[in-house]
Amino acid sequence: METEMKTKLKKTGIVLFKIVVIIFLVITLNRIFMPKYVYENQDGRITREYYAQSRYSEVIFVGSSTVHSAIDPLVLWQEKGISSYVRANASQPMWISYYMIEDALKCHKPKLVCLDMTFIKYADDFVEEPSTRKALDGMRLSSSKIKCIEASMGEDEKMADYLMPLFRFHSRWKELSIDDIKLAYYNKPVTLNGYLKDDGVAPVTEKELVYTKEGDLQLSPRNIEYLRKSIELCQKNGVEIFLFKTPAHSSNWSVGYDEQIGKIAGEYNVNYINFDEYNDIIGLDYSTDTPDEGSHLNSFGADKFSEYLAGYLADNYEIKDQRNERRFADNWARINAQNINR
């Protein structure tokens, strides 16, 4: 009887060992085949890198590429002791922003969520798989990720391809290099708390900023739905939310959008600012402060906007200056050291 029991335990142990090995191999293969976003498309690292900084993120900025190019968390820290992270990805629609907020609240509840409106103007059926993957590949597995995939994927995409990137990227085997193996469990930050510095300069060609008046300028039902959901989610959790449009020199915006967003913000008693109206106050010069003729800010513009934004947030929200808090100060000393050594 004792021998039979030992035999059963041994067989069970072998089965469990095989299961563990299989799980490890699947996870490793997923990591090997998944694009690393280290040498190019670095905004694909923003979501993954957030988790290492979530407990220090008193303020999070959520939105599209206009945000991760325009807000430098190091400047906010140095100016006002604001410890922040930018959770923004290229072409990030409102539904992805909503789930980024939901995911953040499960990690470490921030004091303030700053939600960018720049991408709210796009259609309800907007799908851009490469950008969606850069946002979601690094997101930890949770109900928020699953719901975000459901909300974001196109009709010809499959949930399994997002949950198991190996299915989607298996054809990359011909492109694999030693770096794909080395970087499978690579954790060294590529971004600076979600900020991606761009020193390029491509001046605007039109000196006067004129918004579009063409087409249907009504915000779509789905975008409005997720804007409301984002505000309600924050307020339900006792987190302040600030709505803003990142400054730019681009005609693909409308005064009508501002009016609609402002009305919704007023219903919930939250602030909304279109920072295009503050270009002169901030000191932005679109002959030097943009890498792409006004659509985004470069590092020179980001320094100016981040400095102004630090003052605005400190004056209007109860964000504690953490520069005298040891754990925050030590963390930002490490970040600054990494920034110097880039």
C-alpha positions as CSV (number, residue, x, y, z in Angstrom):
1,M,0.0,0.0,0.0
2,E,2.8,2.3,0.9
3,T,4.7,1.5,-2.3
4,E,1.5,2.2,-4.3
5,M,1.1,5.6,-2.6
6,K,4.7,6.5,-3.4
7,T,4.3,5.5,-7.0
8,K,1.2,7.7,-7.3
9,L,2.9,10.6,-5.7
10,K,5.9,10.2,-8.0
11,K,3.6,10.1,-11.1
12,T,1.8,13.2,-9.8
13,G,5.1,15.0,-9.3
14,I,6.2,14.1,-12.8
15,V,3.0,15.4,-14.3
16,L,3.2,18.6,-12.3
17,F,6.8,19.1,-13.3
18,K,5.9,18.6,-17.0
19,I,3.0,21.2,-16.6
20,V,5.4,23.7,-15.1
21,V,8.0,23.1,-17.8
22,I,5.3,23.5,-20.5
23,I,4.0,26.8,-19.0
24,F,7.6,28.1,-18.7
25,L,8.3,27.2,-22.3
26,V,5.1,28.8,-23.6
27,I,5.8,32.0,-21.6
28,T,9.4,32.1,-22.8
29,L,8.4,31.5,-26.5
30,N,5.8,34.3,-26.2
31,R,8.5,36.6,-24.9
32,I,11.0,35.6,-27.6
33,F,8.6,36.0,-30.6
34,M,7.0,39.2,-29.4
35,P,8.6,42.4,-30.8
36,K,10.8,44.0,-28.1
37,Y,10.2,47.7,-29.0
38,V,13.7,48.5,-27.7
39,Y,15.5,49.8,-30.8
40,E,12.4,51.1,-32.6
41,N,8.8,51.8,-31.9
42,Q,9.8,52.4,-28.3
43,D,6.3,53.5,-27.3
44,G,5.6,49.8,-27.2
45,R,7.6,49.7,-24.0
46,I,5.6,52.3,-22.1
47,T,2.8,50.0,-20.8
48,R,5.2,47.3,-19.7
49,E,7.6,49.7,-17.9
50,Y,4.7,51.3,-15.9
51,Y,4.4,48.4,-13.5
52,A,7.9,49.0,-12.1
53,Q,6.9,52.6,-11.4
54,S,3.3,52.3,-10.5
55,R,3.8,52.7,-6.7
56,Y,5.6,56.0,-7.3
57,S,3.0,57.3,-9.8
58,E,1.0,59.9,-7.9
59,V,-0.1,61.4,-11.2
60,I,-0.6,59.5,-14.5
61,F,-1.0,61.0,-17.9
62,V,-3.1,59.0,-20.3
63,G,-3.5,59.6,-24.1
64,S,-1.9,59.3,-27.5
65,S,1.6,60.0,-28.9
66,T,1.1,63.7,-28.4
67,V,1.4,63.1,-24.7
68,H,4.4,60.8,-24.5
69,S,6.4,63.3,-26.6
70,A,5.2,66.4,-24.7
71,I,5.3,65.6,-21.0
72,D,8.6,64.9,-19.3
73,P,8.0,63.5,-15.8
74,L,11.5,64.4,-14.7
75,V,10.8,68.1,-15.3
76,L,7.6,67.8,-13.2
77,W,9.6,66.1,-10.4
78,Q,12.4,68.7,-10.5
79,E,10.0,71.7,-10.6
80,K,7.3,70.7,-8.1
81,G,8.2,67.3,-6.7
82,I,5.3,65.6,-8.7
83,S,6.0,61.9,-9.2
84,S,4.3,60.9,-12.4
85,Y,4.1,58.4,-15.3
86,V,2.9,58.8,-18.9
87,R,0.6,55.9,-20.0
88,A,0.2,57.0,-23.6
89,N,0.7,55.2,-26.9
90,A,0.5,56.0,-30.6
91,S,-3.1,56.5,-31.8
92,Q,-4.6,55.5,-28.5
93,P,-8.4,55.8,-28.6
94,M,-10.6,56.7,-25.7
95,W,-11.5,53.0,-25.0
96,I,-7.8,52.0,-24.5
97,S,-7.2,55.1,-22.4
98,Y,-10.2,54.0,-20.2
99,Y,-8.8,50.6,-19.6
100,M,-5.3,52.0,-18.9
101,I,-6.9,54.0,-16.1
102,E,-8.8,51.0,-14.8
103,D,-5.6,48.9,-14.8
104,A,-3.7,51.7,-13.1
105,L,-6.3,51.9,-10.3
106,K,-5.8,48.2,-9.6
107,C,-2.0,48.7,-9.4
108,H,-1.6,51.7,-7.2
109,K,-4.3,54.3,-6.9
110,P,-2.9,57.6,-8.2
111,K,-4.0,61.0,-6.7
112,L,-4.7,62.5,-10.1
113,V,-5.4,61.2,-13.6
114,C,-4.7,63.6,-16.5
115,L,-6.6,62.4,-19.6
116,D,-5.7,63.8,-23.0
117,M,-8.5,64.6,-25.5
118,T,-6.4,64.8,-28.7
119,F,-7.6,61.4,-30.1
120,I,-11.3,61.7,-29.1
121,K,-12.1,63.1,-32.5
122,Y,-11.6,59.8,-34.4
123,A,-14.4,57.4,-35.4
124,D,-16.0,54.7,-33.3
125,D,-14.8,52.0,-35.7
126,F,-11.2,53.1,-35.5
127,V,-8.8,50.1,-35.5
128,E,-5.0,50.3,-35.8
129,E,-3.6,46.9,-34.9
130,P,0.1,47.8,-34.7
131,S,-0.7,50.7,-32.3
132,T,-3.2,48.6,-30.3
133,R,-0.5,45.9,-29.9
134,K,2.1,48.3,-28.7
135,A,-0.4,49.4,-26.0
136,L,-1.5,46.0,-25.0
137,D,1.4,43.6,-25.5
138,G,3.0,44.9,-22.3
139,M,-0.2,45.0,-20.2
140,R,-0.4,42.5,-17.4
141,L,-3.0,39.8,-17.8
142,S,-6.2,40.9,-16.1
143,S,-9.9,41.5,-16.7
144,S,-9.0,45.0,-17.8
145,K,-6.7,43.7,-20.5
146,I,-9.3,41.2,-21.7
147,K,-12.0,43.8,-21.9
148,C,-9.6,46.2,-23.6
149,I,-8.8,43.7,-26.3
150,E,-12.5,43.1,-26.9
151,A,-13.1,46.8,-27.2
152,S,-10.1,47.4,-29.5
153,M,-9.6,44.5,-31.9
154,G,-10.8,44.5,-35.5
155,E,-13.4,42.0,-36.9
156,D,-10.7,39.8,-38.4
157,E,-8.6,39.7,-35.2
158,K,-8.8,37.0,-32.5
159,M,-8.6,37.3,-28.7
160,A,-6.1,34.4,-28.6
161,D,-3.7,36.3,-30.8
162,Y,-3.5,39.0,-28.1
163,L,-3.4,36.7,-25.1
164,M,-0.8,34.4,-26.8
165,P,1.4,36.7,-29.0
166,L,3.1,33.5,-30.2
167,F,0.1,32.8,-32.4
168,R,0.4,36.3,-34.0
169,F,4.1,36.6,-34.4
170,H,5.1,32.9,-35.1
171,S,6.2,33.9,-38.6
172,R,9.0,36.0,-37.0
173,W,11.1,32.9,-36.6
174,K,13.1,33.9,-39.7
175,E,13.9,37.3,-38.2
176,L,14.8,36.1,-34.7
177,S,18.3,37.1,-33.4
178,I,20.2,36.7,-30.3
179,D,18.7,39.9,-29.0
180,D,15.3,38.4,-29.1
181,I,16.5,35.8,-26.6
182,K,18.5,38.2,-24.5
183,L,15.7,40.7,-24.3
184,A,13.0,38.1,-23.6
185,Y,13.2,39.0,-19.9
186,Y,14.9,42.3,-20.3
187,N,13.8,45.0,-17.9
188,K,16.1,48.0,-18.4
189,P,13.9,51.0,-19.1
190,V,13.8,52.4,-22.6
191,T,11.5,55.4,-21.7
192,L,11.7,57.9,-19.0
193,N,8.5,57.0,-17.1
194,G,6.7,56.9,-20.4
195,Y,8.3,60.0,-21.9
196,L,10.1,59.5,-25.3
197,K,12.5,62.3,-26.1
198,D,12.7,63.6,-29.6
199,D,15.3,66.3,-30.5
200,G,14.3,66.6,-34.1
201,V,13.2,69.9,-35.5
202,A,10.8,70.4,-38.5
203,P,9.2,73.9,-38.3
204,V,5.5,74.6,-39.1
205,T,4.8,75.9,-42.5
206,E,1.7,77.8,-41.6
207,K,2.4,80.4,-38.9
208,E,-1.3,80.9,-37.9
209,L,-3.1,78.1,-36.2
210,V,-6.5,77.6,-37.8
211,Y,-8.8,74.7,-36.8
212,T,-10.8,72.8,-39.3
213,K,-14.4,73.5,-40.0
214,E,-15.0,70.6,-42.4
215,G,-16.9,67.4,-42.1
216,D,-18.9,66.1,-39.1
217,L,-17.5,67.8,-36.0
218,Q,-19.7,65.9,-33.6
219,L,-17.9,63.6,-31.2
220,S,-19.0,60.1,-31.7
221,P,-21.2,58.2,-29.2
222,R,-18.5,55.7,-28.3
223,N,-15.9,58.3,-27.6
224,I,-18.4,60.2,-25.4
225,E,-19.3,57.0,-23.6
226,Y,-15.7,56.2,-22.7
227,L,-15.0,59.8,-21.7
228,R,-17.9,59.6,-19.3
229,K,-16.9,56.2,-18.1
230,S,-13.3,57.4,-17.4
231,I,-14.6,60.4,-15.4
232,E,-17.1,58.3,-13.4
233,L,-14.4,55.6,-12.8
234,C,-12.1,58.1,-11.2
235,Q,-14.7,59.8,-9.2
236,K,-16.1,56.5,-7.9
237,N,-12.6,55.7,-6.7
238,G,-11.9,59.1,-5.1
239,V,-9.3,60.0,-7.7
240,E,-9.3,63.5,-9.3
241,I,-9.3,63.7,-13.1
242,F,-8.2,66.6,-15.3
243,L,-9.1,66.7,-19.0
244,F,-6.7,68.5,-21.3
245,K,-5.6,68.7,-24.9
246,T,-1.9,68.6,-25.4
247,P,-0.6,71.8,-27.2
248,A,0.1,71.4,-30.9
249,H,0.0,73.5,-34.1
250,S,-2.3,71.3,-36.1
251,S,-5.5,72.1,-38.0
252,N,-7.2,68.7,-37.3
253,W,-9.1,70.1,-34.3
254,S,-12.3,72.1,-33.9
255,V,-13.7,74.6,-31.5
256,G,-16.8,72.4,-31.6
257,Y,-14.8,69.6,-29.9
258,D,-13.8,72.0,-27.1
259,E,-17.4,73.0,-26.6
260,Q,-18.6,69.4,-26.4
261,I,-15.8,68.3,-24.0
262,G,-16.2,71.4,-21.9
263,K,-19.9,70.7,-21.5
264,I,-19.3,67.1,-20.3
265,A,-16.5,68.3,-18.0
266,G,-18.9,70.8,-16.5
267,E,-21.5,68.1,-15.8
268,Y,-19.0,66.3,-13.6
269,N,-17.4,69.5,-12.2
270,V,-13.9,68.7,-13.6
271,N,-11.5,70.9,-15.4
272,Y,-10.9,70.9,-19.1
273,I,-8.1,73.0,-20.8
274,N,-7.1,73.1,-24.5
275,F,-3.5,74.1,-24.1
276,D,-3.4,75.3,-27.7
277,E,-4.8,78.5,-26.2
278,Y,-1.8,78.8,-23.9
279,N,1.0,78.5,-26.6
280,D,2.2,82.0,-26.0
281,I,2.0,81.8,-22.2
282,I,3.9,78.6,-22.2
283,G,6.5,80.1,-24.6
284,L,6.1,77.5,-27.4
285,D,7.8,78.4,-30.7
286,Y,6.8,76.1,-33.5
287,S,9.8,77.1,-35.5
288,T,11.9,75.2,-33.0
289,D,9.7,73.1,-30.7
290,T,8.2,70.5,-33.0
291,P,9.8,67.5,-34.9
292,D,7.0,67.2,-37.4
293,E,5.6,70.6,-38.4
294,G,3.4,71.0,-35.3
295,S,1.6,67.7,-34.7
296,H,3.9,66.9,-31.7
297,L,6.3,68.7,-29.4
298,N,10.0,67.8,-29.4
299,S,12.2,67.8,-26.4
300,F,12.6,71.7,-26.5
301,G,8.8,72.1,-26.5
302,A,8.3,69.3,-23.9
303,D,10.6,71.1,-21.5
304,K,8.6,74.3,-21.7
305,F,5.2,72.6,-21.5
306,S,6.2,70.3,-18.7
307,E,7.5,73.2,-16.6
308,Y,4.2,75.1,-17.2
309,L,2.2,72.0,-16.5
310,A,4.0,71.3,-13.2
311,G,3.0,74.8,-12.0
312,Y,-0.6,74.4,-13.1
313,L,-1.0,71.0,-11.4
314,A,0.6,72.2,-8.2
315,D,-1.6,75.3,-8.1
316,N,-4.9,73.5,-8.9
317,Y,-4.7,70.0,-7.4
318,E,-3.7,68.6,-4.0
319,I,-0.6,66.9,-5.2
320,K,2.0,66.6,-2.5
321,D,5.6,67.7,-3.2
322,Q,7.4,64.4,-2.6
323,R,11.0,65.7,-2.9
324,N,11.5,65.3,0.8
325,E,10.1,61.8,0.9
326,R,13.1,59.4,1.0
327,R,11.6,56.6,-1.1
328,F,10.4,59.0,-3.8
329,A,13.7,61.0,-3.8
330,D,15.8,57.8,-4.1
331,N,13.6,56.5,-6.9
332,W,13.9,59.8,-8.9
333,A,17.7,59.9,-8.2
334,R,17.9,56.5,-10.0
335,I,15.7,57.7,-12.9
336,N,17.8,60.8,-13.3
337,A,21.0,58.7,-13.3
338,Q,19.6,56.5,-16.0
339,N,18.6,59.5,-18.0
340,I,22.1,61.0,-17.8
341,N,23.6,57.7,-19.0
342,R,21.3,57.3,-22.0
